Every structure is written in structure tokens, then in C-alpha cells.
Amino acid sequence: MNQIPYRFRVLVLLCGLTTLTYMDRICISLVGVRIKAALHLSNEQFGWVLAAFALAYALFEIPSGMLGDRIGPKRVFIRIVLWWSLFTALTGVVGGLVSLVVIRFLFGMGESGTYPNAILTVSRWFPLQEMGKALSWVGIGSQIGAALAPLIIVPIAVAYGWRAPFFVIGAIGLVWVAACWLWFHDFPAQVKAMPPAEKELIAASCRHKEGQHQVPFKLIFRNRTLWPLMLMYFCCQWANYFFIAWMPIYLQEGRGFTENAMKQIASTLFIAGIAGFIAGGAAGDWFLKLKGLKMGRRLTGMIGLGGCGLLLFIAALSVNNTVTVCCLIGANFSFSFGVMVSYAVCADIGRNNTGTVTGAMNFFGQMGAFFLAIIFGRIVQVTHNFEYPLYVVAAVLFTGCLLWLAINPEKQLPEISD
């Protein structure tokens, strides 16, 4: 283990963090049919349950990102995981719609800030030429969590009821908190056991620069790349939240799959997402060398979002369940291929303000998730058709694909030095 570069051990910790976030996040959708039956919820009401998490996540994303920039990600990580573990467990004791909405809102508050502070950590711990692969592994953690979750949560729910998985998943977070508190540091310079050569490699080309002050908040929002980036991510998260929030119910109620078949499909889909993140990280670094920073980032993002939108459109159009499942799996591969380049752009333009910039982008993204959660449930409730909302998601993704044409990662925030 000591022969592994220290920065890659940090990456393992971050990957573990995002694995946990998605195991927690997808738990409610995997047992969604059971919850709806037990609490007598309609699709529209369940949409508000899903939306409560997304809204809270959005509202607290910018403050959590700014807090990481100011006090360092370690203290923020510990607060985040303790809070979300508590409210994940409390989800298992709710008695009706109101309490479920309140608990999920508080859960969203706790989990907000995970990705801004993870990207902030990558910007401090990795040189520019390794950022694509490092960010892809942060994303891979989410797909590992989502792929493992059906295999863990569904059997527990079948054996012990829908409440039990929330207690199990909530307890796992405490192990990660202990590892973070005992071992992790905000900066490479704080690690005495780290080889000087590795510290010098990181310091020479990482996005964080000593001697630069944080940029005032109002100047951040004047950046011409940030606004199309935020709008693009608003569109992007419609796909992500469909996969983790509505897809299990879509497969069971919209396509007639059994709970066991849904479990297998969901796990396979997220395994494909792991492959997408690996491919996207490698392709992003290759495009960067071949086409330069601006076109390299754009190509990766446009291929990912455009491919995802096209495959979701075909999935909705098809009457063949096999074709639909294959398209859904391919769509998540494509989404995963392109999504993490968004975070690379946050580090490109943000540098010492990476946490704040990522928080701003993720705020818009989670607002997209909020609208998707409500609109999907509402359309299904009114039309009794699960395909119509997928057409809407596909159209939103095509819009996000085009927004990449206005994103220029070379337009960095101004430098304010000592």
C-alpha cells in the first residue's frame, strides 16, 4: 500500500464517499413501489418525496461548496456524512407522506456539498494531466454504489420489509467518517509521510495555487462560461435523476418487470455506467491532448449528453422491452461518459474557488432534478403513460448538448494574488 502514490489513496477515499452517496440516494427508489403501497401514495405524491431531496440538495449546494473553499473539505465531509447517515436511518421510521417529505428534505440538506468538496479535493491533490482520470473515478464511485444497491437493498426489503434497508445503509456511513477523520488531510503539504517528489508534482500543475485569494461571489457569477455551464448541468441532471429516482418504478409499473428483474436490470445499467466513466475519463484526457482544452472538454460533454438523449428517446419509442432495456443501459453509459467533464470545467475556471463554482453548477443541476421528479410523476399521473415523460427528458438533454457550444473552460476567474 505504501508504494501506491498518496494522491491515489485519497482518490480511493473519495470513490468510497460517492459510492455511499448513491447507495443512500437510490435506496428509496428501489423500494419505491413498496413505499407507495404501504403509505398509499400516488405517483404524483411520490414525485414530491423525490423532489424534496433534490430541492434541499440544491439550496444548500452553494453554501456547502463555499464552506469547503474556506475551511477545507475534511471538516465539511465529516459533517455531511454524519448528517446524511442519520436522516437515511430516520427514513425507515416515517409514518406518512408529510413525515417522509420532511425527512427526505433534511437528508438532502445533509448530502449537499459532497461533489463540490470532492472536486475541490481533486483540484488540490492532482496535477492537470491526471484530472480527467481522477474525476472519472469520483464518478465511478456513484455507479458502484448504484450497481451494488439493488443487490443489497432489494433482498433486505424482501426479507425484512422496506424500512430495514435504510437502517443498514445509514450505519455504513459511520465507517467512512472514522477513516476520513483519522487519515485524510486537506492539502498534500500537510502529509508528513508523503514523498517530496509527489508533493512537487502536484504543486507544479494542480488547479489550486498558493498566494491567490478567493474571488468575491459577485465576480464569480460574471464569468461568461459559468452561466451556460450551469444551464447545461440543469439539463444533464434530468437524466441522472431519472436513472436513480424514477427508473426502478418505470421498469416495474411502466414496463411490467418483476421486482427481481428490475434489480438485475438496474445493477447492470449502473455497471455500464462504470464503463462509461472509465471511457469518458480516458477520452477526455485524449481529446484534451488532441484538440486542446476548449474543444476537448466540449467534445466529451456533447458526445455524452447527445448520446444519452438519443437513446432515451429510442427507449421510450420502442414497444419491445429488450430494446428499451438495452437503450437504457446504453443511455447511462453515455451519460457517465460525459458528465464528469462538467466538473473538470469547474476546476478549470474556478481554481481556488472550485468548491464555490461546483456548488453553483450543482445547484442548477439539482433544480433540474427537482423539476424532473415532479414533472415525471405528474405526467404519469395525468396520462397513465410512463413513456411521455421520457420524451421530455430526451428533449431537455438535446438542449444541454447544444449548450456545450457556449462553454469555454479557458475563461478562468480573475486572479487576486497577495
Secondary structure, 3 states (H helix, E strand, C coil): CCCCCHHHHHHHHHHHHHHHHHHHHHHHHHCHHHHHHHHCCCHHHHHHHHHHHHHHHHHCHHHHHHHHHHHCHHHHHHHHHHHHHHHHHHHCCCCCHHHHHHHHHHHHHHHCCHHHHHHHHHHHHCCHHHHHHHHHHHHHHHHHHHHHHHHHHHHHHHHHCCCHHHHHHHHHHHHHHHHHHHHCCCCHHHCCCCCHHHHHHHHHHCCCCCCECCCCHHHHCCCCCHHHHHHHHHHHHHHHHHHHHHHHHHHHHHCCCCHHHHHHHHHHHHHHHHHHHHHHHHHHHHHHHHHHHHHHHHHHHHHHHHHHHHHHHHHHHCCCHHHHHHHHHHHHHHHHHHHHHHHHHHHHHHHHHHHHHHHHHHHHHHHHHHHHHHHHHHHHHHHCCCCHHHHHHHHHHHHHHHHHHHCCCCCCCCCCEC
